[in-house]
Amino acid sequence: MQFERDFVKAGGLLLSGEDPTGYGGVLAGFGDQRQTELLVEAGFTPLEAIHIATQNGAEFLGEGDRIGTLTAGKRADLVVINGDPSRKI
């Protein structure tokens, strides 16, 4: 967890996402959720963790103009939750 924080402090673009193994051991969505929780446990704020899990991946893939943020004209998958993940993941 310290490595991730040091990496970002040094200017690295930290990404988050599952690593499917092919045998069905990765649950779609759950892995993303847990990784975001782990980023917060590592010391990132909830908003920083959400940014890492969304916008950073889009930028890395060169798709930041199409996905990664909730902006008019961009594509997005939305999840409706009860609560405020920007305060509590």
Backbone bond lengths (Angstrom), bond angles and torsions (degrees), N, CA, C in turn:
res aa  C-N    CA-C-N  psi(-1)  N-CA   C-N-CA  omega(-1)  CA-C   N-CA-C  phi
1 M - - - 1.438 - - 1.533 110.96 -
2 Q 1.303 115.88 -34.32 1.459 119.67 177.13 1.528 109.93 -65.54
3 F 1.325 116.23 -37.19 1.469 120.28 179.94 1.523 110.87 -59.20
4 E 1.333 116.66 -44.68 1.458 120.06 -178.87 1.527 110.94 -61.60
5 R 1.325 116.34 -44.07 1.470 119.28 179.13 1.528 110.65 -64.26
6 D 1.336 116.87 -43.80 1.463 120.32 179.13 1.523 111.46 -63.40
7 F 1.323 116.60 -39.44 1.458 122.37 179.30 1.530 110.73 -59.55
8 V 1.335 116.54 -46.56 1.463 121.07 179.90 1.526 110.44 -67.30
9 K 1.332 117.11 -42.49 1.472 120.56 178.83 1.526 111.34 -60.34
10 A 1.332 116.57 -30.75 1.461 121.20 179.82 1.525 112.20 -82.79
11 G 1.344 117.09 -0.01 1.461 120.26 177.63 1.510 114.61 100.77
12 G 1.334 118.18 5.90 1.459 121.16 -179.79 1.518 112.07 -72.99
13 L 1.309 116.14 152.43 1.465 122.63 177.66 1.527 107.43 -96.98
14 L 1.323 116.55 98.67 1.458 121.97 -178.00 1.521 109.89 -79.05
15 L 1.330 115.84 134.52 1.460 122.19 -179.84 1.513 109.68 -115.66
16 S 1.307 116.37 161.03 1.455 122.47 178.38 1.521 108.47 -138.49
17 G 1.320 116.13 138.05 1.457 120.04 177.51 1.508 111.21 171.45
18 E 1.310 116.02 161.66 1.458 121.34 -179.42 1.511 112.03 -74.05
19 D 1.313 114.89 161.78 1.451 122.35 175.25 1.525 107.58 -123.92
20 P 1.349 117.17 83.04 1.467 119.67 -177.60 1.523 111.96 -58.50
21 T 1.314 115.09 137.53 1.460 120.62 -177.80 1.513 112.72 -97.47
22 G 1.320 117.94 -15.16 1.456 120.83 179.73 1.518 113.73 95.31
23 Y 1.324 118.31 -12.69 1.464 119.49 179.92 1.532 112.25 -103.67
24 G 1.321 117.07 7.85 1.450 121.04 174.91 1.512 114.58 88.11
25 G 1.323 118.78 15.59 1.454 121.58 -178.18 1.514 114.54 -82.69
26 V 1.320 118.27 -3.69 1.461 121.73 -179.48 1.528 108.66 -108.16
27 L 1.318 116.28 122.93 1.459 120.55 178.87 1.517 109.30 -89.86
28 A 1.307 115.64 119.50 1.470 120.26 -179.59 1.521 110.39 -54.87
29 G 1.321 115.71 129.81 1.452 121.08 178.44 1.520 113.51 89.34
30 F 1.325 118.06 -45.10 1.457 120.38 -178.60 1.517 111.29 -64.12
31 G 1.329 116.88 -42.02 1.466 120.43 179.08 1.515 111.80 -60.83
32 D 1.321 117.10 -42.12 1.471 120.93 177.39 1.518 110.89 -62.39
33 Q 1.319 115.75 -44.17 1.457 120.47 -179.17 1.531 110.02 -62.47
34 R 1.323 116.82 -46.73 1.469 119.97 -177.78 1.522 111.16 -66.07
35 Q 1.322 117.28 -39.55 1.466 119.40 178.70 1.520 111.21 -62.96
36 T 1.312 117.52 -36.98 1.461 120.65 177.94 1.532 110.13 -66.55
37 E 1.323 116.78 -40.02 1.465 120.75 175.05 1.528 110.96 -61.24
38 L 1.323 116.67 -42.61 1.466 120.76 -179.56 1.526 111.79 -64.78
39 L 1.325 116.95 -35.06 1.462 119.40 176.29 1.527 110.77 -62.05
40 V 1.326 116.65 -40.06 1.461 120.48 177.50 1.528 109.63 -67.06
41 E 1.328 116.76 -41.45 1.465 120.19 176.84 1.528 111.14 -61.88
42 A 1.320 116.72 -27.85 1.466 121.45 179.51 1.522 112.23 -78.87
43 G 1.330 117.30 -7.78 1.456 120.19 176.97 1.513 116.09 113.41
44 F 1.329 118.02 -1.93 1.457 120.49 174.73 1.522 108.71 -77.49
45 T 1.324 117.17 149.60 1.462 119.77 174.85 1.528 107.92 -71.56
46 P 1.335 117.27 160.34 1.464 118.22 175.68 1.528 112.96 -54.88
47 L 1.335 117.95 -40.75 1.471 119.67 178.92 1.521 111.77 -65.77
48 E 1.328 117.71 -38.93 1.468 119.98 177.09 1.522 110.02 -63.81
49 A 1.323 117.33 -41.01 1.459 121.17 179.92 1.530 111.07 -64.05
50 I 1.327 116.72 -42.03 1.467 120.65 177.93 1.529 109.95 -63.31
51 H 1.312 117.20 -41.55 1.461 122.07 178.03 1.536 110.59 -61.10
52 I 1.315 117.09 -45.34 1.466 121.63 178.86 1.523 110.00 -61.01
53 A 1.332 116.55 -40.73 1.462 121.30 -176.08 1.523 113.85 -77.24
54 T 1.318 117.88 -13.06 1.464 119.75 -175.70 1.533 112.02 -123.39
55 Q 1.300 116.81 -72.91 1.460 121.67 -173.16 1.528 113.15 -65.71
56 N 1.332 117.60 -38.73 1.461 118.79 -178.46 1.522 112.24 -61.58
57 G 1.335 116.38 -42.04 1.461 119.65 178.70 1.516 112.16 -63.23
58 A 1.319 116.24 -41.65 1.470 120.57 178.65 1.526 110.27 -62.81
59 E 1.324 116.91 -44.07 1.468 120.24 178.85 1.521 111.26 -62.92
60 F 1.340 116.58 -43.57 1.460 120.54 179.81 1.531 111.46 -59.84
61 L 1.313 116.35 -39.07 1.468 121.20 -179.77 1.523 113.32 -79.79
62 G 1.322 117.39 -2.23 1.458 120.52 -177.87 1.512 112.90 73.71
63 E 1.325 116.17 22.21 1.469 121.47 -176.64 1.521 112.22 -113.68
64 G 1.318 117.94 14.32 1.448 121.78 -176.93 1.514 114.82 -58.21
65 D 1.324 117.08 -22.53 1.467 119.74 178.46 1.532 111.75 -81.84
66 R 1.349 117.74 -12.00 1.468 121.39 -177.64 1.523 113.65 -113.20
67 I 1.342 117.16 -31.17 1.467 121.68 -174.37 1.530 109.94 -143.52
68 G 1.323 116.37 174.86 1.460 120.99 171.74 1.517 115.52 105.80
69 T 1.327 117.43 -22.01 1.464 121.84 177.07 1.519 108.81 -141.20
70 L 1.319 115.25 158.96 1.461 119.98 175.36 1.515 108.22 -86.76
71 T 1.308 114.59 93.60 1.455 122.35 -177.18 1.525 108.23 -135.67
72 A 1.315 117.11 141.17 1.466 120.97 178.94 1.525 110.07 -52.69
73 G 1.326 116.19 131.35 1.449 121.96 178.15 1.526 114.69 92.99
74 K 1.342 117.51 -11.26 1.465 120.34 178.70 1.525 109.86 -94.04
75 R 1.332 115.04 155.16 1.461 121.69 175.10 1.514 108.32 -83.16
76 A 1.330 116.27 146.88 1.457 119.57 -179.86 1.520 111.31 -156.36
77 D 1.317 115.06 145.31 1.460 122.67 167.21 1.519 105.12 -103.72
78 L 1.315 116.63 132.38 1.453 120.64 -177.03 1.516 110.99 -116.23
79 V 1.306 114.97 149.19 1.457 122.46 173.71 1.513 106.88 -125.49
80 V 1.313 116.48 130.26 1.449 121.31 178.34 1.528 107.41 -98.77
81 I 1.324 115.88 125.78 1.460 120.45 -178.61 1.521 110.39 -127.70
82 N 1.294 115.54 164.31 1.453 121.91 175.33 1.524 106.88 -98.66
83 G 1.323 117.37 103.19 1.449 120.92 -178.51 1.510 111.31 138.04
84 D 1.310 115.65 -174.71 1.464 122.16 -179.00 1.527 109.46 -126.29
85 P 1.334 117.12 95.53 1.475 119.26 -177.07 1.523 113.67 -66.12
86 S 1.317 118.05 -14.45 1.461 118.80 177.01 1.534 111.00 -73.86
87 R 1.319 115.54 -13.75 1.473 120.70 177.35 1.521 111.85 -109.51
88 K 1.328 116.16 -36.37 1.469 120.87 -178.29 1.525 109.16 -144.77
89 I 1.301 115.44 113.71 1.476 119.97 -179.97 1.519 109.80 -71.40
